[in-house]
Amino acid sequence: MLTFNAILKELKDVPVNRLEELYQLVHSMTPKTKPTQTLRKKILSFGGAFSDLSTKDYDDYISHTKKTRTKLFDRKIDL
């Protein structure tokens, strides 16, 4: 398995005139957006969304969700 240090060792051999090209390549592989505090708050706002459900209703919801996932994703598909 390739490690970060192994990659860094290889980078030392890149000619100086190719560094800009290497930078562009690395930059093209990084995520375009980074999680922001606003996105984090939106995601966390769903915490406790099911807290007002009774245990029975929550169990029914979980059961129904599992059945639906099984129907949707456990199918044999001929390619």
N, CA, C and O atoms as a GROMACS GRO file, in nm:
protein
  316
    1MET      N    1   0.085  -0.118   0.000
    1MET     CA    2   0.000   0.000   0.000
    1MET      C    3   0.089   0.124   0.000
    1MET      O    4   0.185   0.133   0.076
    2LEU      N    5   0.055   0.216  -0.084
    2LEU     CA    6   0.131   0.340  -0.097
    2LEU      C    7   0.104   0.432   0.021
    2LEU      O    8  -0.011   0.448   0.063
    3THR      N    9   0.209   0.490   0.075
    3THR     CA   10   0.193   0.579   0.190
    3THR      C   11   0.224   0.723   0.149
    3THR      O   12   0.283   0.748   0.045
    4PHE      N   13   0.182   0.813   0.233
    4PHE     CA   14   0.206   0.955   0.210
    4PHE      C   15   0.355   0.983   0.201
    4PHE      O   16   0.399   1.059   0.114
    5ASN      N   17   0.434   0.922   0.289
    5ASN     CA   18   0.579   0.943   0.289
    5ASN      C   19   0.643   0.891   0.161
    5ASN      O   20   0.738   0.952   0.110
    6ALA      N   21   0.594   0.780   0.108
    6ALA     CA   22   0.649   0.726  -0.017
    6ALA      C   23   0.623   0.824  -0.132
    6ALA      O   24   0.709   0.843  -0.218
    7ILE      N   25   0.508   0.884  -0.132
    7ILE     CA   26   0.476   0.983  -0.236
    7ILE      C   27   0.565   1.105  -0.221
    7ILE      O   28   0.616   1.158  -0.321
    8LEU      N   29   0.584   1.151  -0.099
    8LEU     CA   30   0.670   1.267  -0.077
    8LEU      C   31   0.813   1.241  -0.123
    8LEU      O   32   0.878   1.330  -0.178
    9LYS      N   33   0.863   1.120  -0.101
    9LYS     CA   34   0.998   1.086  -0.146
    9LYS      C   35   1.009   1.094  -0.297
    9LYS      O   36   1.111   1.138  -0.350
   10GLU      N   37   0.905   1.052  -0.366
   10GLU     CA   38   0.905   1.058  -0.513
   10GLU      C   39   0.896   1.203  -0.562
   10GLU      O   40   0.952   1.236  -0.667
   11LEU      N   41   0.826   1.286  -0.488
   11LEU     CA   42   0.808   1.425  -0.530
   11LEU      C   43   0.940   1.502  -0.534
   11LEU      O   44   0.953   1.598  -0.610
   12LYS      N   45   1.035   1.464  -0.453
   12LYS     CA   46   1.163   1.536  -0.451
   12LYS      C   47   1.236   1.525  -0.584
   12LYS      O   48   1.324   1.606  -0.612
   13ASP      N   49   1.201   1.426  -0.665
   13ASP     CA   50   1.268   1.407  -0.794
   13ASP      C   51   1.199   1.479  -0.910
   13ASP      O   52   1.246   1.474  -1.023
   14VAL      N   53   1.088   1.545  -0.882
   14VAL     CA   54   1.016   1.617  -0.988
   14VAL      C   55   1.098   1.741  -1.025
   14VAL      O   56   1.136   1.819  -0.938
   15PRO      N   57   1.124   1.759  -1.155
   15PRO     CA   58   1.201   1.877  -1.198
   15PRO      C   59   1.126   2.006  -1.163
   15PRO      O   60   1.004   2.012  -1.165
   16VAL      N   61   1.202   2.108  -1.130
   16VAL     CA   62   1.146   2.236  -1.088
   16VAL      C   63   1.052   2.294  -1.195
   16VAL      O   64   0.950   2.354  -1.162
   17ASN      N   65   1.087   2.275  -1.321
   17ASN     CA   66   1.004   2.332  -1.428
   17ASN      C   67   0.870   2.257  -1.445
   17ASN      O   68   0.785   2.301  -1.522
   18ARG      N   69   0.851   2.146  -1.374
   18ARG     CA   70   0.725   2.071  -1.383
   18ARG      C   71   0.639   2.085  -1.257
   18ARG      O   72   0.532   2.025  -1.247
   19LEU      N   73   0.685   2.164  -1.160
   19LEU     CA   74   0.614   2.177  -1.034
   19LEU      C   75   0.475   2.238  -1.050
   19LEU      O   76   0.380   2.196  -0.983
   20GLU      N   77   0.463   2.336  -1.137
   20GLU     CA   78   0.331   2.397  -1.161
   20GLU      C   79   0.233   2.294  -1.215
   20GLU      O   80   0.118   2.288  -1.172
   21GLU      N   81   0.278   2.213  -1.309
   21GLU     CA   82   0.195   2.107  -1.366
   21GLU      C   83   0.155   2.006  -1.259
   21GLU      O   84   0.040   1.962  -1.254
   22LEU      N   85   0.249   1.969  -1.174
   22LEU     CA   86   0.221   1.877  -1.064
   22LEU      C   87   0.120   1.936  -0.967
   22LEU      O   88   0.028   1.868  -0.921
   23TYR      N   89   0.138   2.065  -0.937
   23TYR     CA   90   0.044   2.132  -0.847
   23TYR      C   91  -0.097   2.129  -0.905
   23TYR      O   92  -0.193   2.100  -0.833
   24GLN      N   93  -0.110   2.157  -1.033
   24GLN     CA   94  -0.242   2.156  -1.098
   24GLN      C   95  -0.304   2.016  -1.093
   24GLN      O   96  -0.424   2.002  -1.072
   25LEU      N   97  -0.223   1.913  -1.113
   25LEU     CA   98  -0.272   1.776  -1.107
   25LEU      C   99  -0.323   1.742  -0.968
   25LEU      O  100  -0.433   1.689  -0.952
   26VAL      N  101  -0.243   1.774  -0.868
   26VAL     CA  102  -0.284   1.747  -0.730
   26VAL      C  103  -0.410   1.826  -0.695
   26VAL      O  104  -0.502   1.773  -0.634
   27HIS      N  105  -0.413   1.952  -0.735
   27HIS     CA  106  -0.528   2.036  -0.708
   27HIS      C  107  -0.654   1.982  -0.776
   27HIS      O  108  -0.764   1.995  -0.721
   28SER      N  109  -0.641   1.923  -0.893
   28SER     CA  110  -0.758   1.869  -0.964
   28SER      C  111  -0.816   1.747  -0.894
   28SER      O  112  -0.932   1.711  -0.918
   29MET      N  113  -0.739   1.683  -0.807
   29MET     CA  114  -0.785   1.563  -0.737
   29MET      C  115  -0.846   1.594  -0.601
   29MET      O  116  -0.903   1.505  -0.538
   30THR      N  117  -0.834   1.716  -0.555
   30THR     CA  118  -0.887   1.750  -0.423
   30THR      C  119  -1.034   1.789  -0.436
   30THR      O  120  -1.076   1.839  -0.540
   31PRO      N  121  -1.111   1.767  -0.329
   31PRO     CA  122  -1.253   1.805  -0.333
   31PRO      C  123  -1.269   1.954  -0.363
   31PRO      O  124  -1.193   2.037  -0.316
   32LYS      N  125  -1.370   1.984  -0.442
   32LYS     CA  126  -1.394   2.122  -0.483
   32LYS      C  127  -1.446   2.207  -0.367
   32LYS      O  128  -1.413   2.325  -0.357
   33THR      N  129  -1.525   2.148  -0.282
   33THR     CA  130  -1.578   2.223  -0.168
   33THR      C  131  -1.541   2.152  -0.040
   33THR      O  132  -1.530   2.030  -0.034
   34LYS      N  133  -1.521   2.231   0.061
   34LYS     CA  134  -1.492   2.177   0.192
   34LYS      C  135  -1.613   2.205   0.281
   34LYS      O  136  -1.679   2.308   0.266
   35PRO      N  137  -1.640   2.114   0.374
   35PRO     CA  138  -1.756   2.137   0.462
   35PRO      C  139  -1.743   2.271   0.534
   35PRO      O  140  -1.637   2.304   0.588
   36THR      N  141  -1.850   2.344   0.534
   36THR     CA  142  -1.850   2.473   0.601
   36THR      C  143  -1.925   2.462   0.732
   36THR      O  144  -1.996   2.364   0.757
   37GLN      N  145  -1.911   2.562   0.813
   37GLN     CA  146  -1.982   2.565   0.940
   37GLN      C  147  -2.132   2.567   0.916
   37GLN      O  148  -2.207   2.506   0.993
   38THR      N  149  -2.178   2.634   0.812
   38THR     CA  150  -2.321   2.639   0.780
   38THR      C  151  -2.373   2.501   0.746
   38THR      O  152  -2.478   2.460   0.795
   39LEU      N  153  -2.300   2.428   0.663
   39LEU     CA  154  -2.340   2.292   0.627
   39LEU      C  155  -2.341   2.204   0.751
   39LEU      O  156  -2.432   2.123   0.769
   40ARG      N  157  -2.242   2.219   0.835
   40ARG     CA  158  -2.234   2.141   0.959
   40ARG      C  159  -2.357   2.166   1.045
   40ARG      O  160  -2.415   2.072   1.100
   41LYS      N  161  -2.397   2.291   1.057
   41LYS     CA  162  -2.515   2.325   1.137
   41LYS      C  163  -2.642   2.266   1.077
   41LYS      O  164  -2.729   2.218   1.150
   42LYS      N  165  -2.653   2.268   0.945
   42LYS     CA  166  -2.771   2.210   0.878
   42LYS      C  167  -2.779   2.060   0.906
   42LYS      O  168  -2.886   2.007   0.936
   43ILE      N  169  -2.667   1.993   0.895
   43ILE     CA  170  -2.665   1.848   0.920
   43ILE      C  171  -2.700   1.819   1.064
   43ILE      O  172  -2.781   1.731   1.092
   44LEU      N  173  -2.640   1.891   1.156
   44LEU     CA  174  -2.665   1.867   1.298
   44LEU      C  175  -2.807   1.904   1.339
   44LEU      O  176  -2.856   1.857   1.442
   45SER      N  177  -2.875   1.988   1.260
   45SER     CA  178  -3.012   2.026   1.295
   45SER      C  179  -3.107   1.907   1.288
   45SER      O  180  -3.215   1.912   1.346
   46PHE      N  181  -3.068   1.801   1.219
   46PHE     CA  182  -3.152   1.681   1.211
   46PHE      C  183  -3.137   1.592   1.334
   46PHE      O  184  -3.215   1.498   1.353
   47GLY      N  185  -3.038   1.621   1.417
   47GLY     CA  186  -3.019   1.541   1.538
   47GLY      C  187  -3.143   1.549   1.625
   47GLY      O  188  -3.196   1.657   1.650
   48GLY      N  189  -3.188   1.435   1.671
   48GLY     CA  190  -3.308   1.431   1.756
   48GLY      C  191  -3.438   1.443   1.679
   48GLY      O  192  -3.543   1.463   1.739
   49ALA      N  193  -3.431   1.431   1.546
   49ALA     CA  194  -3.552   1.446   1.464
   49ALA      C  195  -3.658   1.342   1.497
   49ALA      O  196  -3.776   1.366   1.475
   50PHE      N  197  -3.617   1.227   1.549
   50PHE     CA  198  -3.712   1.121   1.581
   50PHE      C  199  -3.744   1.114   1.731
   50PHE      O  200  -3.809   1.020   1.776
   51SER      N  201  -3.698   1.212   1.805
   51SER     CA  202  -3.714   1.205   1.950
   51SER      C  203  -3.860   1.213   1.995
   51SER      O  204  -3.893   1.169   2.106
   52ASP      N  205  -3.947   1.268   1.911
   52ASP     CA  206  -4.087   1.279   1.950
   52ASP      C  207  -4.168   1.154   1.914
   52ASP      O  208  -4.286   1.147   1.946
   53LEU      N  209  -4.106   1.056   1.848
   53LEU     CA  210  -4.175   0.932   1.814
   53LEU      C  211  -4.174   0.835   1.932
   53LEU      O  212  -4.078   0.830   2.009
   54SER      N  213  -4.280   0.760   1.943
   54SER     CA  214  -4.282   0.655   2.045
   54SER      C  215  -4.186   0.544   2.001
   54SER      O  216  -4.149   0.537   1.884
   55THR      N  217  -4.148   0.460   2.094
   55THR     CA  218  -4.059   0.349   2.062
   55THR      C  219  -4.121   0.258   1.957
   55THR      O  220  -4.051   0.212   1.867
   56LYS      N  221  -4.251   0.233   1.968
   56LYS     CA  222  -4.320   0.147   1.870
   56LYS      C  223  -4.317   0.210   1.731
   56LYS      O  224  -4.287   0.143   1.632
   57ASP      N  225  -4.349   0.341   1.723
   57ASP     CA  226  -4.347   0.408   1.594
   57ASP      C  227  -4.207   0.410   1.533
   57ASP      O  228  -4.191   0.391   1.412
   58TYR      N  229  -4.107   0.433   1.616
   58TYR     CA  230  -3.969   0.435   1.567
   58TYR      C  231  -3.929   0.295   1.518
   58TYR      O  232  -3.866   0.283   1.412
   59ASP      N  233  -3.965   0.192   1.591
   59ASP     CA  234  -3.934   0.055   1.549
   59ASP      C  235  -4.004   0.021   1.417
   59ASP      O  236  -3.946  -0.046   1.332
   60ASP      N  237  -4.129   0.067   1.401
   60ASP     CA  238  -4.202   0.047   1.275
   60ASP      C  239  -4.131   0.119   1.160
   60ASP      O  240  -4.118   0.064   1.051
   61TYR      N  241  -4.085   0.240   1.186
   61TYR     CA  242  -4.013   0.317   1.085
   61TYR      C  243  -3.885   0.244   1.042
   61TYR      O  244  -3.858   0.231   0.923
   62ILE      N  245  -3.808   0.197   1.138
   62ILE     CA  246  -3.684   0.125   1.109
   62ILE      C  247  -3.713  -0.002   1.030
   62ILE      O  248  -3.642  -0.032   0.934
   63SER      N  249  -3.816  -0.076   1.070
   63SER     CA  250  -3.852  -0.199   1.001
   63SER      C  251  -3.891  -0.171   0.856
   63SER      O  252  -3.846  -0.239   0.764
   64HIS      N  253  -3.974  -0.069   0.837
   64HIS     CA  254  -4.017  -0.033   0.702
   64HIS      C  255  -3.898   0.012   0.617
   64HIS      O  256  -3.889  -0.023   0.499
   65THR      N  257  -3.806   0.089   0.675
   65THR     CA  258  -3.688   0.136   0.603
   65THR      C  259  -3.600   0.019   0.560
   65THR      O  260  -3.552   0.016   0.446
   66LYS      N  261  -3.580  -0.077   0.648
   66LYS     CA  262  -3.499  -0.195   0.614
   66LYS      C  263  -3.563  -0.275   0.500
   66LYS      O  264  -3.494  -0.319   0.408
   67LYS      N  265  -3.695  -0.294   0.507
   67LYS     CA  266  -3.765  -0.367   0.400
   67LYS      C  267  -3.752  -0.294   0.267
   67LYS      O  268  -3.728  -0.356   0.163
   68THR      N  269  -3.768  -0.164   0.270
   68THR     CA  270  -3.758  -0.085   0.147
   68THR      C  271  -3.618  -0.093   0.088
   68THR      O  272  -3.603  -0.110  -0.033
   69ARG      N  273  -3.517  -0.082   0.171
   69ARG     CA  274  -3.378  -0.093   0.122
   69ARG      C  275  -3.353  -0.229   0.061
   69ARG      O  276  -3.289  -0.240  -0.043
   70THR      N  277  -3.404  -0.332   0.125
   70THR     CA  278  -3.386  -0.468   0.072
   70THR      C  279  -3.450  -0.480  -0.065
   70THR      O  280  -3.389  -0.536  -0.157
   71LYS      N  281  -3.571  -0.429  -0.080
   71LYS     CA  282  -3.639  -0.437  -0.209
   71LYS      C  283  -3.563  -0.359  -0.317
   71LYS      O  284  -3.554  -0.403  -0.431
   72LEU      N  285  -3.510  -0.245  -0.280
   72LEU     CA  286  -3.444  -0.159  -0.379
   72LEU      C  287  -3.303  -0.206  -0.414
   72LEU      O  288  -3.263  -0.199  -0.531
   73PHE      N  289  -3.227  -0.252  -0.316
   73PHE     CA  290  -3.085  -0.274  -0.339
   73PHE      C  291  -3.040  -0.420  -0.338
   73PHE      O  292  -2.925  -0.447  -0.372
   74ASP      N  293  -3.123  -0.511  -0.301
   74ASP     CA  294  -3.084  -0.651  -0.298
   74ASP      C  295  -3.144  -0.727  -0.417
   74ASP      O  296  -3.188  -0.841  -0.403
   75ARG      N  297  -3.144  -0.663  -0.531
   75ARG     CA  298  -3.198  -0.726  -0.651
   75ARG      C  299  -3.083  -0.777  -0.737
   75ARG      O  300  -2.974  -0.721  -0.737
   76LYS      N  301  -3.110  -0.883  -0.808
   76LYS     CA  302  -3.011  -0.933  -0.905
   76LYS      C  303  -3.034  -0.858  -1.036
   76LYS      O  304  -3.146  -0.849  -1.086
   77ILE      N  305  -2.925  -0.806  -1.088
   77ILE     CA  306  -2.933  -0.728  -1.211
   77ILE      C  307  -2.844  -0.793  -1.315
   77ILE      O  308  -2.726  -0.818  -1.290
   78ASP      N  309  -2.898  -0.820  -1.431
   78ASP     CA  310  -2.820  -0.875  -1.542
   78ASP      C  311  -2.754  -0.761  -1.617
   78ASP      O  312  -2.822  -0.670  -1.664
   79LEU      N  313  -2.625  -0.766  -1.626
   79LEU     CA  314  -2.552  -0.662  -1.699
   79LEU      C  315  -2.509  -0.710  -1.834
   79LEU      O  316  -2.446  -0.636  -1.909
   0.00000   0.00000   0.00000
